[in-house]
Amino acid sequence: MEPGLIFALAWAVLALVAGVALIVRRRWLAETITAERQSNVARAGARGPSSNVFLIVGLVFVAMGLFILVWWASAAF
């Protein structure tokens, strides 16, 4: 296998894992970031990112991983 192909497949797997993790843990991530921002007295009213942000980013990562895997499968045959 070529080094570029190995890198692409590794990137696809990492993208799928990261995307699924972002989708599954999106509420926890949003609540944790919001709590961290509000922990400082000077920034008591600070808002954190919405859980929808992590959903969208997670879906983009999953789509990227699937695209790479489909590209590799179609090029192999």
N, CA, C and O atoms as a Tripos MOL2 file, in Angstrom:
@<TRIPOS>MOLECULE
protein
  308   307    77     0     0
PROTEIN
NO_CHARGES

@<TRIPOS>ATOM
      1 N           0.8370   -1.1940    0.0000 N.3       1 MET1
      2 CA          0.0000    0.0000    0.0000 C.3       1 MET1
      3 C           0.8790    1.2540    0.0000 C.2       1 MET1
      4 O           1.9630    1.2820    0.5830 O.2       1 MET1
      5 N           0.3870    2.2510   -0.6520 N.am      2 GLU2
      6 CA          1.1080    3.5130   -0.7200 C.3       2 GLU2
      7 C           0.9470    4.2760    0.5910 C.2       2 GLU2
      8 O          -0.0890    4.1620    1.2460 O.2       2 GLU2
      9 N           1.9560    5.0510    0.9820 N.am      3 PRO3
     10 CA          1.8530    5.8170    2.2320 C.3       3 PRO3
     11 C           0.6870    6.8100    2.2300 C.2       3 PRO3
     12 O           0.0570    7.0310    3.2640 O.2       3 PRO3
     13 N           0.4020    7.4050    1.0730 N.am      4 GLY4
     14 CA         -0.7130    8.3540    0.9940 C.3       4 GLY4
     15 C          -2.0530    7.6800    1.2340 C.2       4 GLY4
     16 O          -2.9410    8.2530    1.8660 O.2       4 GLY4
     17 N          -2.1960    6.4680    0.7310 N.am      5 LEU5
     18 CA         -3.4290    5.7170    0.9210 C.3       5 LEU5
     19 C          -3.5920    5.2990    2.3810 C.2       5 LEU5
     20 O          -4.6930    5.3530    2.9290 O.2       5 LEU5
     21 N          -2.5050    4.8880    2.9970 N.am      6 ILE6
     22 CA         -2.5530    4.5350    4.4170 C.3       6 ILE6
     23 C          -2.9500    5.7470    5.2450 C.2       6 ILE6
     24 O          -3.7760    5.6390    6.1520 O.2       6 ILE6
     25 N          -2.3630    6.9070    4.9370 N.am      7 PHE7
     26 CA         -2.7180    8.1450    5.6420 C.3       7 PHE7
     27 C          -4.1860    8.4870    5.4440 C.2       7 PHE7
     28 O          -4.8620    8.8670    6.4000 O.2       7 PHE7
     29 N          -4.6900    8.3590    4.2270 N.am      8 ALA8
     30 CA         -6.0870    8.6740    3.9370 C.3       8 ALA8
     31 C          -7.0340    7.7490    4.6950 C.2       8 ALA8
     32 O          -8.0470    8.2050    5.2260 O.2       8 ALA8
     33 N          -6.7240    6.4770    4.7520 N.am      9 LEU9
     34 CA         -7.5780    5.5380    5.4770 C.3       9 LEU9
     35 C          -7.5210    5.7870    6.9840 C.2       9 LEU9
     36 O          -8.5390    5.6990    7.6700 O.2       9 LEU9
     37 N          -6.3360    6.0950    7.4920 N.am     10 ALA10
     38 CA         -6.2210    6.4200    8.9190 C.3      10 ALA10
     39 C          -7.0070    7.6890    9.2350 C.2      10 ALA10
     40 O          -7.6740    7.7700   10.2670 O.2      10 ALA10
     41 N          -6.9280    8.6740    8.3510 N.am     11 TRP11
     42 CA         -7.6690    9.9230    8.5470 C.3      11 TRP11
     43 C          -9.1780    9.6610    8.5030 C.2      11 TRP11
     44 O          -9.9320   10.2670    9.2630 O.2      11 TRP11
     45 N          -9.6140    8.7780    7.6330 N.am     12 ALA12
     46 CA        -11.0350    8.4490    7.5350 C.3      12 ALA12
     47 C         -11.5250    7.8100    8.8330 C.2      12 ALA12
     48 O         -12.5980    8.1520    9.3300 O.2      12 ALA12
     49 N         -10.7520    6.8970    9.3710 N.am     13 VAL13
     50 CA        -11.1520    6.2470   10.6290 C.3      13 VAL13
     51 C         -11.1650    7.2570   11.7660 C.2      13 VAL13
     52 O         -12.0990    7.2670   12.5670 O.2      13 VAL13
     53 N         -10.1440    8.1080   11.8510 N.am     14 LEU14
     54 CA        -10.1160    9.1370   12.8960 C.3      14 LEU14
     55 C         -11.2930   10.1020   12.7600 C.2      14 LEU14
     56 O         -11.8890   10.5000   13.7610 O.2      14 LEU14
     57 N         -11.6240   10.4720   11.5380 N.am     15 ALA15
     58 CA        -12.7500   11.3800   11.3160 C.3      15 ALA15
     59 C         -14.0610   10.7370   11.7450 C.2      15 ALA15
     60 O         -14.9020   11.3940   12.3580 O.2      15 ALA15
     61 N         -14.2410    9.4600   11.4290 N.am     16 LEU16
     62 CA        -15.4640    8.7710   11.8400 C.3      16 LEU16
     63 C         -15.5650    8.6800   13.3600 C.2      16 LEU16
     64 O         -16.6280    8.9300   13.9280 O.2      16 LEU16
     65 N         -14.4710    8.3260   14.0150 N.am     17 VAL17
     66 CA        -14.4800    8.2050   15.4740 C.3      17 VAL17
     67 C         -14.7240    9.5670   16.1290 C.2      17 VAL17
     68 O         -15.5410    9.6820   17.0420 O.2      17 VAL17
     69 N         -14.0180   10.5900   15.6620 N.am     18 ALA18
     70 CA        -14.1930   11.9270   16.2320 C.3      18 ALA18
     71 C         -15.6070   12.4500   15.9800 C.2      18 ALA18
     72 O         -16.2060   13.0620   16.8650 O.2      18 ALA18
     73 N         -16.1400   12.2170   14.7920 N.am     19 GLY19
     74 CA        -17.4900   12.6730   14.4820 C.3      19 GLY19
     75 C         -18.5390   12.0100   15.3520 C.2      19 GLY19
     76 O         -19.4440   12.6740   15.8580 O.2      19 GLY19
     77 N         -18.4220   10.7110   15.5270 N.am     20 VAL20
     78 CA        -19.3750    9.9970   16.3800 C.3      20 VAL20
     79 C         -19.2380   10.4640   17.8260 C.2      20 VAL20
     80 O         -20.2410   10.6300   18.5210 O.2      20 VAL20
     81 N         -18.0020   10.6770   18.2860 N.am     21 ALA21
     82 CA        -17.7930   11.1490   19.6590 C.3      21 ALA21
     83 C         -18.4150   12.5270   19.8610 C.2      21 ALA21
     84 O         -19.0340   12.7790   20.8950 O.2      21 ALA21
     85 N         -18.2570   13.4190   18.8850 N.am     22 LEU22
     86 CA        -18.8580   14.7540   18.9980 C.3      22 LEU22
     87 C         -20.3820   14.6800   19.0190 C.2      22 LEU22
     88 O         -21.0340   15.4110   19.7650 O.2      22 LEU22
     89 N         -20.9380   13.8080   18.2080 N.am     23 ILE23
     90 CA        -22.3950   13.6850   18.1550 C.3      23 ILE23
     91 C         -22.9350   13.1080   19.4590 C.2      23 ILE23
     92 O         -23.9400   13.5840   19.9870 O.2      23 ILE23
     93 N         -22.2630   12.0810   19.9730 N.am     24 VAL24
     94 CA        -22.7490   11.4070   21.1820 C.3      24 VAL24
     95 C         -22.5820   12.2990   22.4110 C.2      24 VAL24
     96 O         -23.4630   12.3310   23.2700 O.2      24 VAL24
     97 N         -21.4700   13.0200   22.5080 N.am     25 ARG25
     98 CA        -21.1660   13.8050   23.7100 C.3      25 ARG25
     99 C         -21.4740   15.2970   23.5550 C.2      25 ARG25
    100 O         -20.9630   16.1040   24.3310 O.2      25 ARG25
    101 N         -22.2890   15.6790   22.5820 N.am     26 ARG26
    102 CA        -22.4840   17.1020   22.2830 C.3      26 ARG26
    103 C         -23.1000   17.8850   23.4280 C.2      26 ARG26
    104 O         -22.6700   19.0100   23.6810 O.2      26 ARG26
    105 N         -24.0750   17.3500   24.1230 N.am     27 ARG27
    106 CA        -24.6900   18.0920   25.2390 C.3      27 ARG27
    107 C         -23.7040   18.2660   26.3870 C.2      27 ARG27
    108 O         -23.6140   19.3410   26.9790 O.2      27 ARG27
    109 N         -22.9680   17.2090   26.6970 N.am     28 TRP28
    110 CA        -21.9750   17.2920   27.7680 C.3      28 TRP28
    111 C         -20.9030   18.3280   27.4270 C.2      28 TRP28
    112 O         -20.5110   19.1200   28.2830 O.2      28 TRP28
    113 N         -20.4270   18.3230   26.1700 N.am     29 LEU29
    114 CA        -19.4230   19.3000   25.7560 C.3      29 LEU29
    115 C         -19.9520   20.7270   25.8770 C.2      29 LEU29
    116 O         -19.2550   21.6030   26.3880 O.2      29 LEU29
    117 N         -21.1640   20.9660   25.4160 N.am     30 ALA30
    118 CA        -21.7490   22.3060   25.4750 C.3      30 ALA30
    119 C         -21.9240   22.7620   26.9230 C.2      30 ALA30
    120 O         -21.6190   23.9090   27.2510 O.2      30 ALA30
    121 N         -22.4130   21.8710   27.7940 N.am     31 GLU31
    122 CA        -22.6070   22.2370   29.1970 C.3      31 GLU31
    123 C         -21.2850   22.4820   29.9060 C.2      31 GLU31
    124 O         -21.1820   23.3970   30.7230 O.2      31 GLU31
    125 N         -20.2770   21.6790   29.6050 N.am     32 THR32
    126 CA        -18.9680   21.8430   30.2380 C.3      32 THR32
    127 C         -18.3040   23.1470   29.8200 C.2      32 THR32
    128 O         -17.7480   23.8510   30.6620 O.2      32 THR32
    129 N         -18.3550   23.4770   28.5430 N.am     33 ILE33
    130 CA        -17.7470   24.7250   28.0650 C.3      33 ILE33
    131 C         -18.4840   25.9220   28.6320 C.2      33 ILE33
    132 O         -17.8560   26.9050   29.0250 O.2      33 ILE33
    133 N         -19.8160   25.8570   28.6820 N.am     34 THR34
    134 CA        -20.5940   26.9550   29.2440 C.3      34 THR34
    135 C         -20.2700   27.1490   30.7250 C.2      34 THR34
    136 O         -20.0890   28.2800   31.1770 O.2      34 THR34
    137 N         -20.1970   26.0600   31.4760 N.am     35 ALA35
    138 CA        -19.8730   26.1550   32.9010 C.3      35 ALA35
    139 C         -18.4700   26.7220   33.1100 C.2      35 ALA35
    140 O         -18.2540   27.5120   34.0290 O.2      35 ALA35
    141 N         -17.5300   26.3330   32.2780 N.am     36 GLU36
    142 CA        -16.1610   26.8420   32.4030 C.3      36 GLU36
    143 C         -16.1110   28.3340   32.1080 C.2      36 GLU36
    144 O         -15.3980   29.0730   32.7860 O.2      36 GLU36
    145 N         -16.8460   28.7770   31.1220 N.am     37 ARG37
    146 CA        -16.8630   30.2090   30.7890 C.3      37 ARG37
    147 C         -17.5240   31.0280   31.8840 C.2      37 ARG37
    148 O         -17.1120   32.1600   32.1400 O.2      37 ARG37
    149 N         -18.5330   30.4830   32.5270 N.am     38 GLN38
    150 CA        -19.2620   31.2190   33.5570 C.3      38 GLN38
    151 C         -18.6190   31.1140   34.9320 C.2      38 GLN38
    152 O         -19.0910   31.7430   35.8790 O.2      38 GLN38
    153 N         -17.5530   30.3330   35.0600 N.am     39 SER39
    154 CA        -16.9250   30.1560   36.3710 C.3      39 SER39
    155 C         -16.2110   31.4150   36.8300 C.2      39 SER39
    156 O         -16.0350   31.6050   38.0330 O.2      39 SER39
    157 N         -15.8030   32.2620   35.9380 N.am     40 ASN40
    158 CA        -15.1570   33.5210   36.2800 C.3      40 ASN40
    159 C         -16.2320   34.5520   36.6050 C.2      40 ASN40
    160 O         -17.2030   34.6890   35.8610 O.2      40 ASN40
    161 N         -16.0690   35.2730   37.7000 N.am     41 VAL41
    162 CA        -17.0770   36.2540   38.1280 C.3      41 VAL41
    163 C         -17.2590   37.3490   37.0860 C.2      41 VAL41
    164 O         -18.3740   37.8290   36.8830 O.2      41 VAL41
    165 N         -16.2020   37.7410   36.4380 N.am     42 ALA42
    166 CA        -16.2860   38.8120   35.4430 C.3      42 ALA42
    167 C         -17.0600   38.3820   34.2040 C.2      42 ALA42
    168 O         -17.5670   39.2220   33.4610 O.2      42 ALA42
    169 N         -17.1510   37.0920   33.9860 N.am     43 ARG43
    170 CA        -17.8530   36.6030   32.8000 C.3      43 ARG43
    171 C         -19.0480   35.7490   33.1910 C.2      43 ARG43
    172 O         -19.3070   34.7210   32.5650 O.2      43 ARG43
    173 N         -19.7670   36.1570   34.2050 N.am     44 ALA44
    174 CA        -20.8760   35.3570   34.7330 C.3      44 ALA44
    175 C         -21.9820   35.1420   33.6960 C.2      44 ALA44
    176 O         -22.6730   34.1250   33.7410 O.2      44 ALA44
    177 N         -22.1540   36.0600   32.7860 N.am     45 GLY45
    178 CA        -23.2140   35.9390   31.7950 C.3      45 GLY45
    179 C         -22.7390   35.3580   30.4770 C.2      45 GLY45
    180 O         -23.4830   35.3650   29.4960 O.2      45 GLY45
    181 N         -21.5200   34.8590   30.4380 N.am     46 ALA46
    182 CA        -20.9670   34.3490   29.1800 C.3      46 ALA46
    183 C         -21.7430   33.1160   28.7100 C.2      46 ALA46
    184 O         -22.1400   32.2610   29.5010 O.2      46 ALA46
    185 N         -21.9370   33.0620   27.4200 N.am     47 ARG47
    186 CA        -22.6520   31.9230   26.8390 C.3      47 ARG47
    187 C         -21.6670   30.9700   26.2010 C.2      47 ARG47
    188 O         -20.5980   31.3650   25.7360 O.2      47 ARG47
    189 N         -22.0470   29.7240   26.1890 N.am     48 GLY48
    190 CA        -21.2300   28.7030   25.5420 C.3      48 GLY48
    191 C         -21.8340   28.3130   24.2120 C.2      48 GLY48
    192 O         -22.9020   28.7990   23.8410 O.2      48 GLY48
    193 N         -21.1590   27.4470   23.4990 N.am     49 PRO49
    194 CA        -21.6900   27.0040   22.2060 C.3      49 PRO49
    195 C         -22.9240   26.1250   22.3830 C.2      49 PRO49
    196 O         -23.0670   25.4340   23.3910 O.2      49 PRO49
    197 N         -23.7820   26.1590   21.4240 N.am     50 SER50
    198 CA        -24.9730   25.3160   21.4350 C.3      50 SER50
    199 C         -24.5740   23.8700   21.1330 C.2      50 SER50
    200 O         -23.5470   23.6200   20.5020 O.2      50 SER50
    201 N         -25.3810   22.9420   21.5810 N.am     51 SER51
    202 CA        -25.1000   21.5400   21.2610 C.3      51 SER51
    203 C         -25.2680   21.2700   19.7720 C.2      51 SER51
    204 O         -24.7280   20.2940   19.2510 O.2      51 SER51
    205 N         -26.0150   22.1330   19.0870 N.am     52 ASN52
    206 CA        -26.1750   21.9860   17.6370 C.3      52 ASN52
    207 C         -24.8590   22.1990   16.8950 C.2      52 ASN52
    208 O         -24.6440   21.6210   15.8300 O.2      52 ASN52
    209 N         -23.9820   23.0230   17.4530 N.am     53 VAL53
    210 CA        -22.6750   23.2530   16.8370 C.3      53 VAL53
    211 C         -21.9000   21.9410   16.7850 C.2      53 VAL53
    212 O         -21.3170   21.5970   15.7560 O.2      53 VAL53
    213 N         -21.8960   21.2110   17.8980 N.am     54 PHE54
    214 CA        -21.1690   19.9420   17.9370 C.3      54 PHE54
    215 C         -21.8390   18.8930   17.0550 C.2      54 PHE54
    216 O         -21.1620   18.0340   16.4900 O.2      54 PHE54
    217 N         -23.1560   18.9550   16.9330 N.am     55 LEU55
    218 CA        -23.8660   18.0410   16.0400 C.3      55 LEU55
    219 C         -23.4550   18.2880   14.5910 C.2      55 LEU55
    220 O         -23.1770   17.3420   13.8550 O.2      55 LEU55
    221 N         -23.4140   19.5490   14.1810 N.am     56 ILE56
    222 CA        -23.0590   19.8870   12.8040 C.3      56 ILE56
    223 C         -21.6070   19.5110   12.5120 C.2      56 ILE56
    224 O         -21.3150   18.9180   11.4740 O.2      56 ILE56
    225 N         -20.7040   19.8520   13.4200 N.am     57 VAL57
    226 CA        -19.2900   19.5220   13.2120 C.3      57 VAL57
    227 C         -19.1000   18.0020   13.1900 C.2      57 VAL57
    228 O         -18.3270   17.4820   12.3850 O.2      57 VAL57
    229 N         -19.8030   17.2940   14.0720 N.am     58 GLY58
    230 CA        -19.7180   15.8380   14.0890 C.3      58 GLY58
    231 C         -20.2150   15.2250   12.7970 C.2      58 GLY58
    232 O         -19.6100   14.2870   12.2780 O.2      58 GLY58
    233 N         -21.3150   15.7480   12.2700 N.am     59 LEU59
    234 CA        -21.8420   15.2390   11.0010 C.3      59 LEU59
    235 C         -20.8910   15.5150    9.8430 C.2      59 LEU59
    236 O         -20.7700   14.7000    8.9290 O.2      59 LEU59
    237 N         -20.2180   16.6610    9.8770 N.am     60 VAL60
    238 CA        -19.2340   16.9720    8.8370 C.3      60 VAL60
    239 C         -18.0730   15.9850    8.9010 C.2      60 VAL60
    240 O         -17.6010   15.5140    7.8660 O.2      60 VAL60
    241 N         -17.6130   15.6700   10.1060 N.am     61 PHE61
    242 CA        -16.5230   14.7140   10.2550 C.3      61 PHE61
    243 C         -16.9410   13.3240    9.7690 C.2      61 PHE61
    244 O         -16.1740   12.6470    9.0840 O.2      61 PHE61
    245 N         -18.1460   12.9040   10.1210 N.am     62 VAL62
    246 CA        -18.6360   11.6020    9.6740 C.3      62 VAL62
    247 C         -18.7560   11.5750    8.1490 C.2      62 VAL62
    248 O         -18.3790   10.5910    7.5120 O.2      62 VAL62
    249 N         -19.2730   12.6420    7.5710 N.am     63 ALA63
    250 CA        -19.3940   12.7070    6.1140 C.3      63 ALA63
    251 C         -18.0250   12.6570    5.4430 C.2      63 ALA63
    252 O         -17.8620   12.0050    4.4110 O.2      63 ALA63
    253 N         -17.0500   13.3380    6.0190 N.am     64 MET64
    254 CA        -15.7010   13.3170    5.4560 C.3      64 MET64
    255 C         -15.1190   11.9100    5.5200 C.2      64 MET64
    256 O         -14.5380   11.4350    4.5450 O.2      64 MET64
    257 N         -15.2700   11.2450    6.6520 N.am     65 GLY65
    258 CA        -14.7610    9.8850    6.7870 C.3      65 GLY65
    259 C         -15.4230    8.9250    5.8240 C.2      65 GLY65
    260 O         -14.7540    8.0950    5.2080 O.2      65 GLY65
    261 N         -16.7320    9.0330    5.6900 N.am     66 LEU66
    262 CA        -17.4460    8.1660    4.7510 C.3      66 LEU66
    263 C         -17.0560    8.4560    3.3100 C.2      66 LEU66
    264 O         -16.9360    7.5350    2.5010 O.2      66 LEU66
    265 N         -16.8580    9.7200    2.9840 N.am     67 PHE67
    266 CA        -16.4410   10.0820    1.6310 C.3      67 PHE67
    267 C         -15.0980    9.4400    1.2940 C.2      67 PHE67
    268 O         -14.9240    8.8940    0.2050 O.2      67 PHE67
    269 N         -14.1560    9.5070    2.2240 N.am     68 ILE68
    270 CA        -12.8390    8.9240    1.9800 C.3      68 ILE68
    271 C         -12.9430    7.4080    1.8080 C.2      68 ILE68
    272 O         -12.3130    6.8380    0.9170 O.2      68 ILE68
    273 N         -13.7330    6.7600    2.6540 N.am     69 LEU69
    274 CA        -13.8780    5.3080    2.5410 C.3      69 LEU69
    275 C         -14.5650    4.8920    1.2380 C.2      69 LEU69
    276 O         -14.1630    3.9110    0.6120 O.2      69 LEU69
    277 N         -15.5920    5.6280    0.8300 N.am     70 VAL70
    278 CA        -16.2780    5.3240   -0.4340 C.3      70 VAL70
    279 C         -15.3530    5.5910   -1.6120 C.2      70 VAL70
    280 O         -15.3420    4.8300   -2.5800 O.2      70 VAL70
    281 N         -14.5770    6.6700   -1.5350 N.am     71 TRP71
    282 CA        -13.6060    6.9760   -2.5880 C.3      71 TRP71
    283 C         -12.5930    5.8530   -2.7190 C.2      71 TRP71
    284 O         -12.2760    5.4230   -3.8280 O.2      71 TRP71
    285 N         -12.0830    5.3780   -1.5920 N.am     72 TRP72
    286 CA        -11.0980    4.2910   -1.6020 C.3      72 TRP72
    287 C         -11.7200    3.0100   -2.1610 C.2      72 TRP72
    288 O         -11.0980    2.3210   -2.9700 O.2      72 TRP72
    289 N         -12.9480    2.6860   -1.7300 N.am     73 ALA73
    290 CA        -13.6070    1.4610   -2.1950 C.3      73 ALA73
    291 C         -13.8890    1.5360   -3.6960 C.2      73 ALA73
    292 O         -13.7200    0.5430   -4.4040 O.2      73 ALA73
    293 N         -14.3120    2.6900   -4.1870 N.am     74 SER74
    294 CA        -14.6020    2.8030   -5.6140 C.3      74 SER74
    295 C         -13.3300    2.7770   -6.4530 C.2      74 SER74
    296 O         -13.3440    2.2910   -7.5840 O.2      74 SER74
    297 N         -12.2430    3.2900   -5.9140 N.am     75 ALA75
    298 CA        -10.9870    3.2630   -6.6550 C.3      75 ALA75
    299 C         -10.3520    1.8910   -6.6490 C.2      75 ALA75
    300 O          -9.5730    1.5640   -7.5450 O.2      75 ALA75
    301 N         -10.6730    1.0820   -5.6520 N.am     76 ALA76
    302 CA        -10.0820   -0.2540   -5.5440 C.3      76 ALA76
    303 C         -10.6980   -1.2280   -6.5490 C.2      76 ALA76
    304 O         -10.0750   -2.2270   -6.9100 O.2      76 ALA76
    305 N         -11.9070   -0.9410   -6.9940 N.am     77 PHE77
    306 CA        -12.5850   -1.8980   -7.8940 C.3      77 PHE77
    307 C         -12.8240   -1.3220   -9.2340 C.2      77 PHE77
    308 O         -13.3820   -1.9920  -10.1030 O.2      77 PHE77
@<TRIPOS>BOND
     1     1     2 1
     2     2     3 1
     3     3     4 2
     4     3     5 am
     5     5     6 1
     6     6     7 1
     7     7     8 2
     8     7     9 am
     9     9    10 1
    10    10    11 1
    11    11    12 2
    12    11    13 am
    13    13    14 1
    14    14    15 1
    15    15    16 2
    16    15    17 am
    17    17    18 1
    18    18    19 1
    19    19    20 2
    20    19    21 am
    21    21    22 1
    22    22    23 1
    23    23    24 2
    24    23    25 am
    25    25    26 1
    26    26    27 1
    27    27    28 2
    28    27    29 am
    29    29    30 1
    30    30    31 1
    31    31    32 2
    32    31    33 am
    33    33    34 1
    34    34    35 1
    35    35    36 2
    36    35    37 am
    37    37    38 1
    38    38    39 1
    39    39    40 2
    40    39    41 am
    41    41    42 1
    42    42    43 1
    43    43    44 2
    44    43    45 am
    45    45    46 1
    46    46    47 1
    47    47    48 2
    48    47    49 am
    49    49    50 1
    50    50    51 1
    51    51    52 2
    52    51    53 am
    53    53    54 1
    54    54    55 1
    55    55    56 2
    56    55    57 am
    57    57    58 1
    58    58    59 1
    59    59    60 2
    60    59    61 am
    61    61    62 1
    62    62    63 1
    63    63    64 2
    64    63    65 am
    65    65    66 1
    66    66    67 1
    67    67    68 2
    68    67    69 am
    69    69    70 1
    70    70    71 1
    71    71    72 2
    72    71    73 am
    73    73    74 1
    74    74    75 1
    75    75    76 2
    76    75    77 am
    77    77    78 1
    78    78    79 1
    79    79    80 2
    80    79    81 am
    81    81    82 1
    82    82    83 1
    83    83    84 2
    84    83    85 am
    85    85    86 1
    86    86    87 1
    87    87    88 2
    88    87    89 am
    89    89    90 1
    90    90    91 1
    91    91    92 2
    92    91    93 am
    93    93    94 1
    94    94    95 1
    95    95    96 2
    96    95    97 am
    97    97    98 1
    98    98    99 1
    99    99   100 2
   100    99   101 am
   101   101   102 1
   102   102   103 1
   103   103   104 2
   104   103   105 am
   105   105   106 1
   106   106   107 1
   107   107   108 2
   108   107   109 am
   109   109   110 1
   110   110   111 1
   111   111   112 2
   112   111   113 am
   113   113   114 1
   114   114   115 1
   115   115   116 2
   116   115   117 am
   117   117   118 1
   118   118   119 1
   119   119   120 2
   120   119   121 am
   121   121   122 1
   122   122   123 1
   123   123   124 2
   124   123   125 am
   125   125   126 1
   126   126   127 1
   127   127   128 2
   128   127   129 am
   129   129   130 1
   130   130   131 1
   131   131   132 2
   132   131   133 am
   133   133   134 1
   134   134   135 1
   135   135   136 2
   136   135   137 am
   137   137   138 1
   138   138   139 1
   139   139   140 2
   140   139   141 am
   141   141   142 1
   142   142   143 1
   143   143   144 2
   144   143   145 am
   145   145   146 1
   146   146   147 1
   147   147   148 2
   148   147   149 am
   149   149   150 1
   150   150   151 1
   151   151   152 2
   152   151   153 am
   153   153   154 1
   154   154   155 1
   155   155   156 2
   156   155   157 am
   157   157   158 1
   158   158   159 1
   159   159   160 2
   160   159   161 am
   161   161   162 1
   162   162   163 1
   163   163   164 2
   164   163   165 am
   165   165   166 1
   166   166   167 1
   167   167   168 2
   168   167   169 am
   169   169   170 1
   170   170   171 1
   171   171   172 2
   172   171   173 am
   173   173   174 1
   174   174   175 1
   175   175   176 2
   176   175   177 am
   177   177   178 1
   178   178   179 1
   179   179   180 2
   180   179   181 am
   181   181   182 1
   182   182   183 1
   183   183   184 2
   184   183   185 am
   185   185   186 1
   186   186   187 1
   187   187   188 2
   188   187   189 am
   189   189   190 1
   190   190   191 1
   191   191   192 2
   192   191   193 am
   193   193   194 1
   194   194   195 1
   195   195   196 2
   196   195   197 am
   197   197   198 1
   198   198   199 1
   199   199   200 2
   200   199   201 am
   201   201   202 1
   202   202   203 1
   203   203   204 2
   204   203   205 am
   205   205   206 1
   206   206   207 1
   207   207   208 2
   208   207   209 am
   209   209   210 1
   210   210   211 1
   211   211   212 2
   212   211   213 am
   213   213   214 1
   214   214   215 1
   215   215   216 2
   216   215   217 am
   217   217   218 1
   218   218   219 1
   219   219   220 2
   220   219   221 am
   221   221   222 1
   222   222   223 1
   223   223   224 2
   224   223   225 am
   225   225   226 1
   226   226   227 1
   227   227   228 2
   228   227   229 am
   229   229   230 1
   230   230   231 1
   231   231   232 2
   232   231   233 am
   233   233   234 1
   234   234   235 1
   235   235   236 2
   236   235   237 am
   237   237   238 1
   238   238   239 1
   239   239   240 2
   240   239   241 am
   241   241   242 1
   242   242   243 1
   243   243   244 2
   244   243   245 am
   245   245   246 1
   246   246   247 1
   247   247   248 2
   248   247   249 am
   249   249   250 1
   250   250   251 1
   251   251   252 2
   252   251   253 am
   253   253   254 1
   254   254   255 1
   255   255   256 2
   256   255   257 am
   257   257   258 1
   258   258   259 1
   259   259   260 2
   260   259   261 am
   261   261   262 1
   262   262   263 1
   263   263   264 2
   264   263   265 am
   265   265   266 1
   266   266   267 1
   267   267   268 2
   268   267   269 am
   269   269   270 1
   270   270   271 1
   271   271   272 2
   272   271   273 am
   273   273   274 1
   274   274   275 1
   275   275   276 2
   276   275   277 am
   277   277   278 1
   278   278   279 1
   279   279   280 2
   280   279   281 am
   281   281   282 1
   282   282   283 1
   283   283   284 2
   284   283   285 am
   285   285   286 1
   286   286   287 1
   287   287   288 2
   288   287   289 am
   289   289   290 1
   290   290   291 1
   291   291   292 2
   292   291   293 am
   293   293   294 1
   294   294   295 1
   295   295   296 2
   296   295   297 am
   297   297   298 1
   298   298   299 1
   299   299   300 2
   300   299   301 am
   301   301   302 1
   302   302   303 1
   303   303   304 2
   304   303   305 am
   305   305   306 1
   306   306   307 1
   307   307   308 2
@<TRIPOS>SUBSTRUCTURE
     1 MET1         2 RESIDUE 1 A MET
     2 GLU2         6 RESIDUE 1 A GLU
     3 PRO3        10 RESIDUE 1 A PRO
     4 GLY4        14 RESIDUE 1 A GLY
     5 LEU5        18 RESIDUE 1 A LEU
     6 ILE6        22 RESIDUE 1 A ILE
     7 PHE7        26 RESIDUE 1 A PHE
     8 ALA8        30 RESIDUE 1 A ALA
     9 LEU9        34 RESIDUE 1 A LEU
    10 ALA10       38 RESIDUE 1 A ALA
    11 TRP11       42 RESIDUE 1 A TRP
    12 ALA12       46 RESIDUE 1 A ALA
    13 VAL13       50 RESIDUE 1 A VAL
    14 LEU14       54 RESIDUE 1 A LEU
    15 ALA15       58 RESIDUE 1 A ALA
    16 LEU16       62 RESIDUE 1 A LEU
    17 VAL17       66 RESIDUE 1 A VAL
    18 ALA18       70 RESIDUE 1 A ALA
    19 GLY19       74 RESIDUE 1 A GLY
    20 VAL20       78 RESIDUE 1 A VAL
    21 ALA21       82 RESIDUE 1 A ALA
    22 LEU22       86 RESIDUE 1 A LEU
    23 ILE23       90 RESIDUE 1 A ILE
    24 VAL24       94 RESIDUE 1 A VAL
    25 ARG25       98 RESIDUE 1 A ARG
    26 ARG26      102 RESIDUE 1 A ARG
    27 ARG27      106 RESIDUE 1 A ARG
    28 TRP28      110 RESIDUE 1 A TRP
    29 LEU29      114 RESIDUE 1 A LEU
    30 ALA30      118 RESIDUE 1 A ALA
    31 GLU31      122 RESIDUE 1 A GLU
    32 THR32      126 RESIDUE 1 A THR
    33 ILE33      130 RESIDUE 1 A ILE
    34 THR34      134 RESIDUE 1 A THR
    35 ALA35      138 RESIDUE 1 A ALA
    36 GLU36      142 RESIDUE 1 A GLU
    37 ARG37      146 RESIDUE 1 A ARG
    38 GLN38      150 RESIDUE 1 A GLN
    39 SER39      154 RESIDUE 1 A SER
    40 ASN40      158 RESIDUE 1 A ASN
    41 VAL41      162 RESIDUE 1 A VAL
    42 ALA42      166 RESIDUE 1 A ALA
    43 ARG43      170 RESIDUE 1 A ARG
    44 ALA44      174 RESIDUE 1 A ALA
    45 GLY45      178 RESIDUE 1 A GLY
    46 ALA46      182 RESIDUE 1 A ALA
    47 ARG47      186 RESIDUE 1 A ARG
    48 GLY48      190 RESIDUE 1 A GLY
    49 PRO49      194 RESIDUE 1 A PRO
    50 SER50      198 RESIDUE 1 A SER
    51 SER51      202 RESIDUE 1 A SER
    52 ASN52      206 RESIDUE 1 A ASN
    53 VAL53      210 RESIDUE 1 A VAL
    54 PHE54      214 RESIDUE 1 A PHE
    55 LEU55      218 RESIDUE 1 A LEU
    56 ILE56      222 RESIDUE 1 A ILE
    57 VAL57      226 RESIDUE 1 A VAL
    58 GLY58      230 RESIDUE 1 A GLY
    59 LEU59      234 RESIDUE 1 A LEU
    60 VAL60      238 RESIDUE 1 A VAL
    61 PHE61      242 RESIDUE 1 A PHE
    62 VAL62      246 RESIDUE 1 A VAL
    63 ALA63      250 RESIDUE 1 A ALA
    64 MET64      254 RESIDUE 1 A MET
    65 GLY65      258 RESIDUE 1 A GLY
    66 LEU66      262 RESIDUE 1 A LEU
    67 PHE67      266 RESIDUE 1 A PHE
    68 ILE68      270 RESIDUE 1 A ILE
    69 LEU69      274 RESIDUE 1 A LEU
    70 VAL70      278 RESIDUE 1 A VAL
    71 TRP71      282 RESIDUE 1 A TRP
    72 TRP72      286 RESIDUE 1 A TRP
    73 ALA73      290 RESIDUE 1 A ALA
    74 SER74      294 RESIDUE 1 A SER
    75 ALA75      298 RESIDUE 1 A ALA
    76 ALA76      302 RESIDUE 1 A ALA
    77 PHE77      306 RESIDUE 1 A PHE
